[in-house]
Amino acid sequence: MSGATEMATPSAVSATAIDGALTDEAVAVSSKPTRRRWFGHGRVVVAVVAIVVLGGAAVGVWEMTRSGSSSASPLAVTTQRVTVSRGTMTQTVAASGTIEPAQEADLQFAVSGHVTAVDVVAGQKVTKGQTLATVDPSVLQDDVAADKATLSSDEARLSSDKSDSASTSQIDSDDAAVTSAESQLASAETDLADANLTSTITGTVASVALAVGDEVTDSGSNGGSGATGASSNSGLSAASDSSTSTSSSSSDEITVVSTNSFTVSTTVDDTEVGQAKVGDQVDITPSGSTTVVYGTVSSVGLVASSASSSVASFPVDITVTGTPSGLYAGASATVSIIVKQLNSVIEIPTAAISYANGQATVTKVAGGKQTSQAVTTGAVANGDTQITAGLTAGDVVLERVIKFTAPTGASRSILGGNGGNSSGGFPSGGGFPSGGGFPSGGGFPSGGGFPSSSGGGG
């Protein structure tokens, strides 16, 4: 929004007068506005509520400090010109989560034996099918040889009985013996192959809990999970390098994770989970970074994963798009799920709108004159309001700016003055930040009910 100041001389007003004037404008204001909601036509009252709240807070600060200050009011009201423009308005659901590898293979030996080689260390890159560790294959080789001999003997007996025109029951018995021997041999050969622990995915070794000399027990399978990374994963860990022979536990012996594809696991509370859908676009900001990466919602849980303070939270999984750098398994991230978006709509600062008898109006500036213009409002987000009728792009209107000046002389816009064009709006809890100051962006809460029409006015 643009802005040369109109009526540059601030109108110094008392806190009581400002509060009263604002209260008069709060026509049919609900005492409990829905958190993070977009409002449709006839209900754009968030701005008025915010004015009252912020004005009241400012008055409170002034009352506490006025004994040591001058008699000048800490609140000043001015107006500035803003040019009506087209823009994109989004409704988002904010959450925090954990970055995880898209694939994680938790590997264990499928056979028992004595570890004779560990060929990898944590942090080493591996490919699918690569051998990571080996147990002594001697016993397994003997089993294969014995099963081969048994199969050869059973096959010879079957051939002989057929040549001698043995009874049907004898032939059937010989066939069953051959089938059993073949099965035994196949199992023994599989066990021999499993003497080598191999990676089921291409990625990086995250942990090694084996050392040469360890005794391992049959886990029942040699495999890994190719599903979304488990929340228990906390990134790369140091390898176990014990020099003494021990018996490995049932925990994963080697873990391999993908390092070129990631997911984010988060939760959304029951008041907002209905808005999130598979395929929704997501902005992801890793902890400690200012670079946004992108993703899409891949799943939305139907069963609550946790309940705190009577609020149920539902799991939401996000697939990170592409292979961005700077992502680490186990790191935290904030996410903004875009649940609805309006493109190329007419929008103006909410602080430019006034209400009288239920009608929204703005002060339009044209040809050096100021006139009252009735408008129809739509969605409200981040301090801006959609105008569906009454204005066109390029029109100029007046925006009211309310500033609070502290006893120290520092001032801050608490309404208007581009204060509403932040990306965040008020903190999600509805209160002020823990430091006690006003939110830096000054924006209004977004999210929620959305009008069926997405028209852009004029």
Backbone torsions as a table, in degrees:
resi	resn	phi	psi	omega
1	MET	NA	142.8	-178.1
2	SER	-89.2	-179.9	175.2
3	GLY	175.8	86.8	166.6
4	ALA	-79.6	142.8	-175.7
5	THR	-74.9	130.9	176.1
6	GLU	-101.8	139.6	-179.9
7	MET	56.0	61.6	-167.5
8	ALA	-60.9	-25.6	-178.2
9	THR	-74.3	117.0	-178.8
10	PRO	-61.4	140.9	174.6
11	SER	-92.1	100.6	-179.1
12	ALA	-70.6	121.8	-179.0
13	VAL	-128.3	154.4	178.4
14	SER	-71.8	156.0	178.1
15	ALA	-60.1	-38.0	-178.8
16	THR	-65.4	-41.7	-178.9
17	ALA	-65.4	-43.6	179.3
18	ILE	-61.4	-47.4	-177.4
19	ASP	-60.8	-41.4	179.8
20	GLY	-65.7	-44.5	-179.9
21	ALA	-61.3	-42.4	-178.6
22	LEU	-67.0	-38.6	-179.6
23	THR	-62.9	-37.5	179.0
24	ASP	-62.3	-30.0	-177.9
25	GLU	-81.6	-15.6	-175.3
26	ALA	-78.6	71.3	-176.5
27	VAL	-80.8	125.4	176.7
28	ALA	53.3	43.3	-179.7
29	VAL	-86.1	127.8	175.8
30	SER	-70.0	142.4	179.6
31	SER	-77.9	-11.5	-179.4
32	LYS	-132.8	76.3	179.8
33	PRO	-63.5	141.7	-179.0
34	THR	-65.1	135.9	-177.2
35	ARG	-69.1	133.6	177.6
36	ARG	47.3	60.9	179.6
37	ARG	-121.8	146.2	165.9
38	TRP	-89.5	139.9	-177.4
39	PHE	-112.9	147.7	-178.7
40	GLY	-93.3	-167.8	-176.0
41	HIS	-57.2	136.3	174.1
42	GLY	83.1	0.8	-176.9
43	ARG	-130.4	21.4	-178.3
44	VAL	-82.6	77.7	-176.3
45	VAL	-118.4	2.7	-179.6
46	VAL	-59.1	-40.8	-177.7
47	ALA	-59.7	-42.3	-178.2
48	VAL	-65.5	-43.2	177.3
49	VAL	-59.2	-43.6	-179.1
50	ALA	-63.5	-39.4	179.5
51	ILE	-59.9	-45.6	-178.5
52	VAL	-62.7	-45.7	-178.9
53	VAL	-62.4	-49.5	-177.8
54	LEU	-67.1	-40.1	178.0
55	GLY	-61.7	-42.7	178.6
56	GLY	-62.5	-40.9	178.9
57	ALA	-63.4	-43.2	-179.8
58	ALA	-63.3	-41.0	178.6
59	VAL	-61.7	-39.0	179.3
60	GLY	-60.3	-45.4	179.0
61	VAL	-61.9	-41.9	-178.6
62	TRP	-63.8	-41.8	-179.5
63	GLU	-60.7	-36.7	-178.2
64	MET	-73.5	-21.5	-173.7
65	THR	-112.3	-7.6	-170.3
66	ARG	-67.1	-22.2	-178.5
67	SER	-63.2	-25.9	-178.7
68	GLY	-109.7	15.4	-177.8
69	SER	-125.6	178.8	179.0
70	SER	-75.0	176.6	-177.4
71	SER	-82.7	-2.6	-179.0
72	ALA	-65.4	141.8	179.9
73	SER	-69.4	141.4	178.3
74	PRO	-78.3	-10.4	179.4
75	LEU	-104.6	136.9	176.7
76	ALA	-135.0	137.9	-178.8
77	VAL	-115.2	127.4	174.8
78	THR	-131.8	175.2	172.4
79	THR	-129.2	152.5	175.5
80	GLN	-138.3	152.8	179.1
81	ARG	-81.5	137.5	173.8
82	VAL	-131.8	144.1	180.0
83	THR	-93.7	128.5	179.4
84	VAL	-65.7	135.3	-177.0
85	SER	-138.2	169.9	171.9
86	ARG	-99.3	146.1	-179.5
87	GLY	-159.2	-177.1	178.9
88	THR	-107.7	129.5	178.2
89	MET	-115.3	131.5	-178.0
90	THR	-123.3	148.2	173.5
91	GLN	-109.3	125.9	-175.1
92	THR	-128.5	158.4	170.7
93	VAL	-118.4	121.6	-177.1
94	ALA	-97.2	145.3	178.6
95	ALA	-158.6	172.9	174.1
96	SER	-126.7	152.5	-177.3
97	GLY	-156.3	-166.5	-176.4
98	THR	-123.0	132.7	176.2
99	ILE	-77.6	132.4	-178.3
100	GLU	-136.4	154.7	175.9
101	PRO	-66.2	144.9	179.7
102	ALA	-67.5	-28.9	178.2
103	GLN	-130.8	142.8	176.9
104	GLU	-142.9	122.2	178.8
105	ALA	-106.4	113.0	178.4
106	ASP	-98.8	104.2	-166.6
107	LEU	-104.3	139.4	173.6
108	GLN	-140.4	152.6	174.9
109	PHE	-65.2	139.2	177.9
110	ALA	-92.1	-1.1	178.4
111	VAL	-130.9	159.2	176.7
112	SER	-88.2	152.5	177.7
113	GLY	165.9	-175.6	-178.2
114	HIS	-101.6	122.4	-176.9
115	VAL	-69.2	121.1	-179.9
116	THR	-106.2	-16.2	-179.7
117	ALA	-156.1	138.4	169.8
118	VAL	-125.6	111.8	-168.2
119	ASP	-97.2	-0.1	-176.5
120	VAL	-135.0	162.0	173.9
121	VAL	-129.9	163.1	178.9
122	ALA	-59.2	136.5	-179.6
123	GLY	94.9	-8.9	-178.7
124	GLN	-81.6	137.4	177.9
125	LYS	-81.6	139.1	-179.5
126	VAL	-135.2	163.5	178.6
127	THR	-114.7	160.3	178.8
128	LYS	-60.2	129.8	-179.8
129	GLY	91.4	-7.5	-179.1
130	GLN	-71.6	138.5	178.7
131	THR	-74.9	129.1	-177.6
132	LEU	-105.4	-34.2	-179.3
133	ALA	-158.0	162.7	-175.9
134	THR	-140.7	142.5	170.4
135	VAL	-107.1	159.8	-179.6
136	ASP	-57.7	120.8	-175.4
137	PRO	-92.0	3.2	-171.9
138	SER	-55.9	-51.8	-178.2
139	VAL	-63.2	-39.3	-179.4
140	LEU	-67.2	-37.0	176.6
141	GLN	-64.7	-39.6	177.3
142	ASP	-63.0	-39.8	178.9
143	ASP	-62.6	-41.4	179.1
144	VAL	-62.9	-44.0	-179.5
145	ALA	-62.3	-42.5	-179.3
146	ALA	-65.6	-41.9	-179.1
147	ASP	-68.3	-32.5	176.4
148	LYS	-65.8	-41.0	179.1
149	ALA	-64.4	-41.7	178.5
150	THR	-62.0	-43.9	179.6
151	LEU	-62.4	-42.1	-179.7
152	SER	-62.7	-40.5	179.9
153	SER	-65.8	-44.0	-179.0
154	ASP	-66.2	-37.5	179.0
155	GLU	-67.2	-37.8	178.6
156	ALA	-66.0	-40.0	178.8
157	ARG	-64.1	-42.8	179.5
158	LEU	-61.3	-43.1	-179.2
159	SER	-64.5	-41.3	-179.4
160	SER	-65.6	-43.8	-178.6
161	ASP	-65.3	-36.2	177.0
162	LYS	-65.3	-40.3	179.1
163	SER	-64.9	-32.7	-178.5
164	ASP	-89.3	8.7	-179.5
165	SER	52.7	48.5	178.7
166	ALA	-65.5	167.4	-178.1
167	SER	-64.5	159.6	179.3
168	THR	-60.5	-40.0	-179.4
169	SER	-65.1	-34.6	179.0
170	GLN	-69.7	-42.2	178.1
171	ILE	-61.5	-42.9	178.5
172	ASP	-61.4	-40.0	178.7
173	SER	-64.5	-40.9	179.0
174	ASP	-65.3	-40.6	178.1
175	ASP	-60.8	-42.2	-180.0
176	ALA	-64.1	-38.3	179.3
177	ALA	-66.1	-39.0	178.6
178	VAL	-66.5	-43.5	179.5
179	THR	-60.7	-44.1	178.8
180	SER	-62.7	-41.8	-179.7
181	ALA	-65.8	-38.2	178.1
182	GLU	-63.7	-41.6	179.0
183	SER	-63.8	-42.9	179.2
184	GLN	-62.0	-41.5	180.0
185	LEU	-66.2	-42.0	179.4
186	ALA	-61.7	-40.2	178.8
187	SER	-65.5	-42.2	179.8
188	ALA	-65.0	-38.3	179.5
189	GLU	-68.7	-36.6	175.5
190	THR	-63.4	-43.9	178.4
191	ASP	-61.0	-39.4	179.4
192	LEU	-64.6	-40.6	177.2
193	ALA	-64.4	-34.2	-178.9
194	ASP	-74.5	-3.6	172.8
195	ALA	-64.2	-19.5	173.9
196	ASN	-103.1	120.3	176.2
197	LEU	-84.5	115.9	-175.7
198	THR	-114.8	154.5	179.6
199	SER	-79.0	136.8	178.4
200	THR	-92.5	-5.2	178.1
201	ILE	-140.2	163.5	170.5
202	THR	-90.4	129.9	-177.8
203	GLY	178.1	-148.2	-178.2
204	THR	-124.7	138.2	178.1
205	VAL	-67.4	121.5	-179.3
206	ALA	-91.3	-35.4	-179.9
207	SER	-156.2	150.7	177.3
208	VAL	-131.6	119.6	-179.6
209	ALA	-116.6	38.6	-179.9
210	LEU	-132.5	154.4	172.2
211	ALA	-146.4	152.4	176.7
212	VAL	-57.1	133.6	-178.4
213	GLY	101.2	-14.8	177.9
214	ASP	-66.8	151.2	171.8
215	GLU	-104.5	126.1	-180.0
216	VAL	-112.1	153.2	179.3
217	THR	-112.5	156.3	-178.0
218	ASP	-60.4	119.2	178.6
219	SER	-89.6	-10.0	179.8
220	GLY	96.2	-19.2	179.3
221	SER	-160.7	152.0	173.3
222	ASN	-112.7	92.8	-175.2
223	GLY	-154.3	176.7	178.1
224	GLY	-145.3	159.6	179.6
225	SER	-85.7	129.1	175.2
226	GLY	-100.6	10.8	-177.3
227	ALA	-82.5	-179.1	177.4
228	THR	-54.6	139.4	-176.0
229	GLY	-53.4	139.2	-179.4
230	ALA	-73.7	147.5	-177.8
231	SER	-68.1	-17.0	-179.7
232	SER	-74.1	-16.2	-179.2
233	ASN	-70.0	133.0	-177.6
234	SER	-123.5	28.2	177.3
235	GLY	93.7	-170.5	-176.7
236	LEU	-68.1	138.5	178.5
237	SER	-128.7	159.9	-177.2
238	ALA	-70.9	149.5	179.4
239	ALA	-77.7	150.4	173.7
240	SER	-77.2	126.8	-173.6
241	ASP	-128.7	39.3	-179.2
242	SER	-68.7	135.9	-179.1
243	SER	-91.6	-6.5	-179.2
244	THR	-97.5	152.0	-179.1
245	SER	-77.8	124.6	179.9
246	THR	-133.8	168.0	175.5
247	SER	-98.4	121.8	-175.8
248	SER	-69.4	149.6	178.7
249	SER	-82.2	-175.9	-179.6
250	SER	-81.0	1.8	179.7
251	SER	-73.1	167.5	-179.0
252	ASP	-60.9	135.0	-176.8
253	GLU	-88.2	-37.5	173.4
254	ILE	-141.3	134.0	178.4
255	THR	-117.5	131.0	177.7
256	VAL	-120.7	134.3	179.7
257	VAL	-125.3	151.7	173.8
258	SER	-73.4	143.2	-179.4
259	THR	-121.4	4.3	177.3
260	ASN	-116.7	5.0	176.1
261	SER	-146.6	138.4	-173.1
262	PHE	-136.8	162.8	171.0
263	THR	-130.3	166.6	172.2
264	VAL	-125.4	125.2	176.5
265	SER	-100.9	126.2	-178.7
266	THR	-141.9	179.6	175.3
267	THR	-134.1	150.2	177.9
268	VAL	-128.0	135.5	-175.5
269	ASP	-74.2	168.7	-171.3
270	ASP	-67.4	-14.3	178.6
271	THR	-80.9	-13.9	-175.0
272	GLU	-128.4	-13.6	-174.4
273	VAL	-60.9	-28.8	179.3
274	GLY	-66.1	-16.9	180.0
275	GLN	-84.4	-26.2	-177.1
276	ALA	-81.0	134.6	-179.3
277	LYS	-132.4	150.7	175.1
278	VAL	-58.2	130.9	-178.8
279	GLY	100.8	-12.8	177.7
280	ASP	-59.9	140.4	177.0
281	GLN	-75.9	149.3	-176.3
282	VAL	-136.4	134.7	169.7
283	ASP	-95.7	128.1	-175.2
284	ILE	-120.9	127.3	177.3
285	THR	-120.4	107.6	178.5
286	PRO	-62.1	148.9	179.5
287	SER	-58.7	133.3	179.3
288	GLY	80.8	3.0	-178.8
289	SER	-119.7	152.4	174.8
290	THR	-107.2	-0.4	-179.3
291	THR	-88.5	124.8	-180.0
292	VAL	-89.4	132.2	170.3
293	VAL	-111.9	168.5	-170.3
294	TYR	-123.6	157.7	180.0
295	GLY	-161.3	-175.9	177.1
296	THR	-136.0	150.2	177.0
297	VAL	-69.2	124.2	-179.1
298	SER	-101.2	-24.5	176.8
299	SER	-159.2	149.3	176.5
300	VAL	-127.7	118.5	-176.5
301	GLY	-67.7	146.6	179.0
302	LEU	-100.6	-11.2	179.9
303	VAL	-117.8	130.3	-177.8
304	ALA	-60.4	136.4	179.5
305	SER	-91.1	-22.1	179.7
306	SER	-159.5	158.8	176.7
307	ALA	-139.1	120.7	179.9
308	SER	-132.0	132.6	-179.3
309	SER	53.6	40.1	177.5
310	SER	67.3	13.0	177.1
311	VAL	-111.0	118.2	-179.7
312	ALA	-83.4	142.7	178.2
313	SER	-117.4	139.0	-176.7
314	PHE	-114.8	137.8	-178.0
315	PRO	-70.4	138.2	175.5
316	VAL	-132.0	127.6	178.5
317	ASP	-106.6	138.3	-177.0
318	ILE	-124.2	130.7	176.1
319	THR	-95.4	123.2	179.5
320	VAL	-73.1	134.6	-178.8
321	THR	-79.9	133.3	176.0
322	GLY	72.0	-155.8	-178.7
323	THR	-128.8	64.9	-178.8
324	PRO	-68.0	150.0	178.0
325	SER	-86.6	165.3	175.6
326	GLY	83.9	11.9	176.5
327	LEU	-103.4	137.6	-177.2
328	TYR	-134.0	131.9	179.8
329	ALA	-58.7	132.5	179.8
330	GLY	95.3	-13.9	179.5
331	ALA	-75.4	153.7	178.6
332	SER	-89.5	162.7	179.5
333	ALA	-156.0	151.8	171.3
334	THR	-100.0	143.0	-178.4
335	VAL	-127.7	148.3	176.3
336	SER	-127.6	105.3	-177.3
337	ILE	-86.2	119.2	-179.5
338	ILE	-84.3	103.1	-175.1
339	VAL	-93.3	-14.6	176.2
340	LYS	-162.2	147.3	-177.1
341	GLN	-146.6	137.4	174.6
342	LEU	-115.6	127.6	-178.1
343	ASN	-106.2	143.3	173.9
344	SER	53.1	52.8	177.1
345	VAL	-106.3	153.1	174.8
346	ILE	-72.0	128.8	-179.2
347	GLU	-141.2	147.4	175.3
348	ILE	-139.2	162.3	175.4
349	PRO	-60.4	136.8	178.9
350	THR	-58.2	-31.3	-178.8
351	ALA	-68.3	-8.7	178.1
352	ALA	-86.6	-4.7	-174.1
353	ILE	-102.2	136.9	174.3
354	SER	-120.2	161.4	-178.6
355	TYR	-130.8	138.1	175.1
356	ALA	-148.1	122.6	179.9
357	ASN	55.3	36.8	176.8
358	GLY	81.3	-0.3	-179.1
359	GLN	-102.3	128.9	176.2
360	ALA	-83.2	133.8	178.5
361	THR	-136.5	158.7	172.7
362	VAL	-130.5	161.0	174.4
363	THR	-95.6	111.0	-176.6
364	LYS	-95.3	136.0	-180.0
365	VAL	-109.5	121.2	179.5
366	ALA	-152.9	133.8	178.8
367	GLY	59.5	31.2	-179.9
368	GLY	77.2	4.7	-179.6
369	LYS	-115.4	152.2	177.5
370	GLN	-110.7	126.8	179.2
371	THR	-132.1	151.9	177.3
372	SER	-83.5	128.9	-176.9
373	GLN	-122.7	121.5	176.4
374	ALA	-72.2	139.4	179.9
375	VAL	-134.1	158.3	173.2
376	THR	-109.8	128.6	-174.1
377	THR	-101.9	156.9	177.7
378	GLY	-125.3	-121.2	-175.6
379	ALA	-72.9	153.1	175.9
380	VAL	-124.5	128.8	179.6
381	ALA	-156.9	132.0	172.5
382	ASN	52.0	40.0	174.5
383	GLY	86.7	-0.6	177.7
384	ASP	-115.6	153.9	178.3
385	THR	-126.0	136.1	176.1
386	GLN	-75.2	136.7	175.7
387	ILE	-110.8	117.5	-177.7
388	THR	-95.8	-14.0	176.9
389	ALA	-161.1	145.0	175.2
390	GLY	111.9	-20.9	-180.0
391	LEU	-138.3	156.9	173.7
392	THR	-128.8	159.7	178.4
393	ALA	-58.1	134.3	-178.7
394	GLY	102.3	-20.6	174.1
395	ASP	-61.4	155.9	179.0
396	VAL	-117.5	131.8	178.4
397	VAL	-129.8	166.6	177.7
398	LEU	-97.6	133.5	175.6
399	GLU	-109.8	131.3	178.0
400	ARG	-81.3	134.3	179.9
401	VAL	-120.7	122.7	177.0
402	ILE	-111.2	123.4	-178.9
403	LYS	-115.5	143.8	175.6
404	PHE	-111.7	129.1	178.9
405	THR	-111.3	122.4	-179.7
406	ALA	-78.1	162.7	177.8
407	PRO	-57.1	-25.4	-179.9
408	THR	-74.6	-11.2	-178.0
409	GLY	101.2	-15.1	178.9
410	ALA	-71.8	141.5	-179.0
411	SER	-128.0	155.7	179.1
412	ARG	-148.1	139.2	175.6
413	SER	-75.6	124.8	178.4
414	ILE	-105.5	-4.1	172.8
415	LEU	-158.3	131.5	178.7
416	GLY	76.7	-169.0	178.7
417	GLY	65.9	35.9	-176.8
418	ASN	67.0	8.8	178.2
419	GLY	-68.1	-22.2	-177.5
420	GLY	-89.1	-1.3	-174.7
421	ASN	-96.0	34.9	177.6
422	SER	-87.6	168.8	-179.4
423	SER	-89.0	-14.9	-171.0
424	GLY	-105.7	-35.9	-174.2
425	GLY	73.9	-166.3	179.9
426	PHE	-67.0	156.7	174.3
427	PRO	-56.4	150.3	-172.1
428	SER	-60.5	-28.0	-178.9
429	GLY	-75.6	-10.5	177.2
430	GLY	92.7	-11.3	-179.3
431	GLY	-96.6	-175.5	177.8
432	PHE	-84.6	160.5	178.7
433	PRO	-57.9	159.9	-173.7
434	SER	-60.4	-25.3	-179.7
435	GLY	-73.8	-11.3	176.4
436	GLY	95.1	-11.0	-178.8
437	GLY	-81.8	179.7	177.1
438	PHE	-82.0	150.8	177.9
439	PRO	-57.6	138.8	-174.1
440	SER	-64.6	-34.9	-179.0
441	GLY	-83.2	-30.2	-179.8
442	GLY	72.4	8.3	-175.6
443	GLY	-74.0	164.5	178.8
444	PHE	-94.1	155.9	-179.7
445	PRO	-60.4	146.4	177.7
446	SER	-117.8	173.8	174.3
447	GLY	103.4	159.3	169.9
448	GLY	106.9	-149.5	-173.1
449	GLY	-54.4	140.2	-171.5
450	PHE	-132.4	131.2	-177.8
451	PRO	-64.8	146.6	-177.4
452	SER	-68.6	-27.9	-179.2
453	SER	-92.4	138.3	178.5
454	SER	-117.0	27.7	-178.7
455	GLY	-64.6	157.5	-174.4
456	GLY	-115.0	20.5	171.9
457	GLY	64.4	140.5	173.3
458	GLY	53.5	NA	NA
